[in-house]
């Protein structure tokens, strides 16, 4: 199953403006990733889980419902974090000049598919 997830992330990176992608648990553990060489998956997983946890608290405090996604914009690119069924997070990176709507649409599609694959594991 992890090989199917890895293939899904690889295809996403090859067929969209997304540079890299990973699936992490909400607890901060890496499941599978397709990032450029040198990326420390465990460190990124922990940081993404921390951002997700903080954003969930904000949503609760502001009574905005369940957290669906987070967009982090930087000078060199963007990072999207989307909730995936079953306590997982899809994280994708894109260059700063990528159309965020296209990135978001591709990421949502892959999050749904990753959720289906992960549900089969359970």
N, C-alpha and C positions, 0 to 999 in steps of 0.2 A: 504493500500500500504506500509506504513512503516514496517508492520509486514513481508511482503514479502522480503523487503530489509534486515531486521534483519535476517531472515532465510537464505538468500543468504550469508550474512557475516558469520553467524554461521557455515554454511556448508563449507565455504572456510577455516575457522579456524580449523575445524575438519578433513578435507580431504586433507590438504596440510601442508607444513612446516610453514605456516603463523600463528602467535600467536594471532593476533587481527586485526580488520579492522573497518573502519568507513567511512561514506560518510558525507562530509561537503560541504557547499556552498563556492564559491570563495570569498565571503565576510566574511567568518569566523564563520558561524553559523553551529552548529551540526544538522544533519538530523537524522542519526541513527548510532549507534556504537555497536561493539561487542569487547570491550577491557576488560582486567582484572579489577576486582573490585578496586576501588580507583582512577581510571583514571578520571581526570577532563576534560570531553568532551569539554566544552566551551573553556577552556584554550588551549587545544590541537588544536581545530578548529581554533582559532585565530592565533596561531603560524604557523600552516600549511598554512593558507591563506597568512600570511606575507612572508613565504618562497616562496610560489608560485608566489606572486606578484613580489618579487625581482628577481626570476628566469626568469619570463616573460620579465622584463626590460633588463636583460642580453641578452636574446635571440634576442630582438629587436635591441639592441645596436650592437650586433655582426652580425646582419642580418642572423640569423640561422633559421628563420621561426617560426612556432607556437610551443610553449612548449607542449611536450607530457607527460614527466615524470621527476621525480626528485628522485635520490637515495641518502639517507643520511646514511653513514656508521658510526657506533659507536663501541666502544670496546665490548659492550654487545649484539649488534644486529644491524639490519638494518631497516630503514623506507623507504618505497616507497610511492610516491605521484603521482597519475595518473589523468590526466584530464578526466572527464566524460562529455558526451554530456549535454548541457543545463546549464553550469555554475556550475558544481559540481566537487568535488575532491574525489577520493577514496584514502584512506591512509591505508597502511598495515604495520604491523611490523613482523619481523622474527628474529630468533636467529642468532648469528654471524656465526654458522657453517652450516646454510642452504645454499643450492645452489641457488645463486641469480637468475640464469636463470630460474629455476623452479618456484621460488617465483614470478618473473616478469611475466612469462607465465600465472600462475594462476591468478594473479592480473589483467592482461589485459583481460582475459576471463570474470572475474567478473565485471570489469569496463564496458565492452560492455553490459552485462546483466543488470547492475544497470542503465545504460543509457536508455535502453529500458523501464525498469520499471518507471523511472522518467519521461520519455516522455509521458507515459500514464497518469501521474498525471496532466500534463499541458494541 
